[in-house]
Structures are given as structure tokens and as C-alpha cells.
């Protein structure tokens, strides 16, 4: 599939005023531009962490970066789940449904390697009005390195 | 107090092999060098987030950065609490007690401003063998923006 055929990432459907996030905003020139997509009923993002984001010991990702990847993928996933539940397409002409994190719990199960393609997955646990609960996993080479649960709230624009 | 008189930060007492963290390692040339200190029975760090680490909306810190500040201050605080409980001085000649995050829960109570001096505080909840539970708060202008709880485990060196 060429880049021109690739589906547009959730984050690339955000209006410009919501697109400045260091982790995933397309309009942050110094950020990481994490991209999240559908994968069946789940969501997925892929990211390889550069060497400077190590923890205390070189070669492994620092805990805050693991939380960052889960946070950005989680709020993007919450929006995607809300759009799908409403029968809408993210980025359509209606009011934009942007979610923000109310709480995030991360369990660190094993060290997350630097320089390896990480896979971050999201699964909808519940959607109740403006509140979405999303289960998150971060994998390296098929092994789960971290697990998260996020409560995200739809932002009042 | 001159810089020469300032107490040495917890992170500056880590051995070189543990000092590469992007958030707080003294030996990471591209990192943030967060510094944590004692404040009575609690611990404190101060940090002003640069503009590029915004969330979707400019002017406010992205969620992953809030988690990062709590994570780095939390593991440093866990080590400090363990040293104090053992009647030892961090960085003494004995085996170094470095802690890693097993889990971190962050509650986002209000948006955290960019460009404001943030105060991150740590309080020991419990210390049981190699396990430390630390309560964390992040404040801006005296208001609590985020609250966290960390379970940290002493690393087997």
C-alpha cells in the first residue's frame, strides 16, 4: 500500500486547534506524531522509541514515555470508539468529539526496549455518555511490556 | 544559597549506570534533568514545562508529560524513603537502592499550564521490603492539577 492509499490516522482528523500535542499532534513540529488506526474492533498504533528516551539504564524506555504512548493512543481511541458508536466518521462536518484523560493507570510488566517496533493496542471497555473507558496494551516482539486503563472524558469544546 | 551550598539532588546521587533517564538522569544530554529533594518528611521537585510539550491545545501540558514528572519524582522519592528508613545516606558506599515503577495511576484534575513553575510532591504511603508506595501531587500556583499513586520496586542490581 502506498502512502497515498493509507487510511488517514485518527490524529490527522483532529481540527487544527486540537493538533498540537507533543505525543501525537500533526501540528507539533518537535513532537512524535503518533498515528492510531482501526484494527477490526480494536485500535492500534506503532512506534519505535529513539535512544534518548531511555530510562535510568540505556536500552530501555523510561516509564513516562510508556505512559505517554498509552495516553496519546488512548484518547485518540476513545474518540474513535465514540464516533463509531454514534455512526459517524471522525472529522465529519459535525462538532468534533475530542477526548481528554481523566485518569490513566499503567502497569509496567517488563522493561520496554528502545529501538524495537512497539505495538500499542486499544480496546473499548465501556462508553457512557461523555465517558469512555479504554484498555490499553503495549507490546514488543509479541510480549506485553505494559498494560493500561484510561478513563477519558469528551472535552466541552 | 549558592549553587555550591545547595543540597545534592536524589538523581545526582545515582551511580552513572542508572543516570541515563530522559526525565531525570544527569547523564542524558537531551533530557530534562528533574531534581528531587527532601522537604521535611516529604519530597519535592520543581519544573517548568517548555512550550513544545503541550497537549492538543497549546498552553497546557500533555498528559504523558504529567505522568513523566510523577514517574521520575516518584521513583527518586521511593529510593529516598528507603534510604531514610534504613538509616542510610543515598549514594553511600553500600549497594545502591534504585527503584523502578511497577504501576502508576494518574488522576488529571485540571489542565496543567505550560511555562508555570510546577511543584511535584511525594509522600510515603508504605514501605514493605522492596516495595514502596508513594503518593504524588503536581501543583501549579498552589492548585492541584494532578494526583498520582505509584508502586515502586527496588531493582535487583
Interface residues (C-beta under 8 A of the other chain):
Chain A: X14 X17 X18 X19 X20 X21 X22 X23 X25 X28 X30 X31 X52 X53 X54 X55 X56 X57 X58 X62 X63 X64 X65 X67 X68 X69 X71 X72 X75 X98 X100 X101 X102 X103 X104 X105 X106 X107 X108
Chain B: X14 X17 X18 X19 X20 X21 X22 X23 X25 X28 X30 X31 X52 X53 X54 X55 X56 X57 X58 X62 X63 X64 X65 X67 X68 X69 X71 X72 X75 X98 X100 X101 X102 X103 X104 X105 X106 X107 X108
